[in-house]
Amino acid sequence: MQTLETIGQLVRRLRKEQGLPLRKIAAKLDLDPSTLSKIERGDRFPSKELVNRMAQAFDIDERELLILYHSEKIANDLYREDYCVEVLEVAEQRIDYIRQKNIVQKKLF
């Protein structure tokens, strides 16, 4: 999986590689074809639930697709900020803190 490829670009590439028309994948995803087209073009961002269905539909690793999904979501939120690297560093520290706190709480119960 190419890390700079958007979810939409990935879906389009996989769909074309498998020789599937947009309407068939849209039906498999329980999605309107126009919505899938917007996702492929980058005009719309999929939900996490849809990303899970995409992984199943294309038989690809769900974890890798979710990593791509979350990283794209974060990048789209932060790319205009001059201090985005610092935000990511602090967020990483917060994640570590929350995980440690949850581990301690689980041990108490």
N, C-alpha and C positions, 0 to 999 in steps of 0.2 A: 504494500500500500504506500503510495506516494504521500509524504507528509504535507506537502504544500498544495496538494489537490483538495479542492473543496468537496464537501459531501455530495453536492449536486454534480460536480464533474465526475466524481467516482461512480455515482449511480449511472450517469449517462455512459461512461466508458464500459462498465460492467454489462449494462443492458445491450450495448452495441456488440461487445465481444461475444455475448451469448446469442446474438441475432434475434433479440426479442423486441417487438414493437412496444412503444410506450404504453399503449392501452392495455396490453397483457400484463405488464409489470404493475401498472396502476391497479388493475383488478386484483392481482395477487396481494397487493398491499392494502386493499380495501380503500382506495383513494381515487378521487376524480382525476382523469388524465390531465386536465388543465393545471391542477395543483402540482402534480408530479413534474409537469413541464416547467412550471415556475421554480420548483426546487432545483431542477437540472440547470436552469439558466442563472440561478443565484438570486432570483427575485423573491424567494421565500425560503425560510429556514425551517427544517423539519423539527418535529417534537422528538423528545427522547424515546417515546413509545414507538414512533414511526421508525426511528433509527434501529430499534430492536427488531422490528418486522423486516426492515431492509436487510439486516444481517442474515436473517433466516431465509428470505427470498433469494438472496444471491449466494447463500451457503458460504458466508465469510465469517471470520472470527468476530464475534459480538464485542469483545473487549477492545480490539483494535479499532473498530468502527466507533465505539463510544469515546475512545481517546481522541480520535479525529473530531468527533462531534463537539466534545467539551473544549478542546483546544481552539477550534474554529469559533465557537461561541465567545470564549474569553478574548481571543484576538480581535474579533469584531467589536467587542465592548471597549477595548483599550487602545487600539492602534493610533488614535488621534492624540492620546495623552503623551506629553513630553517625558513623563516620569513612569511610563508603563513597566519598565524593568524593575524599578523599585517597588511598585505595587505587587508585582509577581513574587518578588523576594519576601515581602511582608506576608503575603497570602500563604506562601509555602511555610513560613514560620508559624502562622496561625493554624494551619492544617496539622502540623506536627504537635502543637500545643493541644488542640482539640482531641487528637488521637490519644495522646498520653493521658489526658484528663479522663477520657472514656475508659481507657484500660484500667486506671486506678479505681474508677467508680464500679466497674465490673467486678474487680477483686473484692470490693467491700460488700457486695451482695451475693 
